[in-house]
Amino acid sequence: MNSFVETLSPAARNHAEARIDYYADLTQSVLRSLRQLSEVNVQFSREVLDNSTAALRYALLTPPNERNPENAPQQTGELLHKLQSYHQQLAKVVTDFQADINQIAQEHVPQATRTATELADAGRKAAGKHLADEASRFASIAQQNQAFPQAASVQSAGEGNKN
């Protein structure tokens, strides 16, 4: 028994290979970007957790008479700076992802288009051949039917039933 791969035409095989390569590269790009996004989120979350913990310790464990605004663990400006840095890192991940997707498309779309065209042409050619073969077979059957003499009941069928 032939496997599915062995039954593919060369055009179908080429197109399947082109599509598989394209989708594999797209998937790798998505996974790479998700990993980068996760790393940025983990880093930011750790910083926020560390700063929040330090601020909570300071607020709960430092006696009110010893509290000094300069000694506070996290200033508003520092938090704003970390948020801006986080936003910039996210924007870089998105920009890199878009550039990567564009590069992958430029690399793979022409090949996928070419193989799709070849596959469509092969399909049209196979359909035309099949149609021609069926027309020839039909003509042969019709010619064989005309070679047989018609029965008397069929010859007089046009006159109607006279009994």
VENQUI-V105807 format. One record per run of one state. SS is the DSSP state (helix for helix, strand for strand, loop for the rest). FROM is the first residue (numbers start at 0). LEN is the number of residues. If there is no record, write none. Layout:
<<SS | FROM | LEN> <SS | FROM | LEN>>
//
This chain:
<<loop | 0 | 3> <helix | 3 | 4> <loop | 7 | 2> <helix | 9 | 52> <loop | 61 | 2> <helix | 63 | 3> <loop | 66 | 2> <helix | 68 | 3> <loop | 71 | 4> <helix | 75 | 72> <loop | 147 | 4> <helix | 151 | 4> <loop | 155 | 1> <helix | 156 | 3> <loop | 159 | 4>>
//
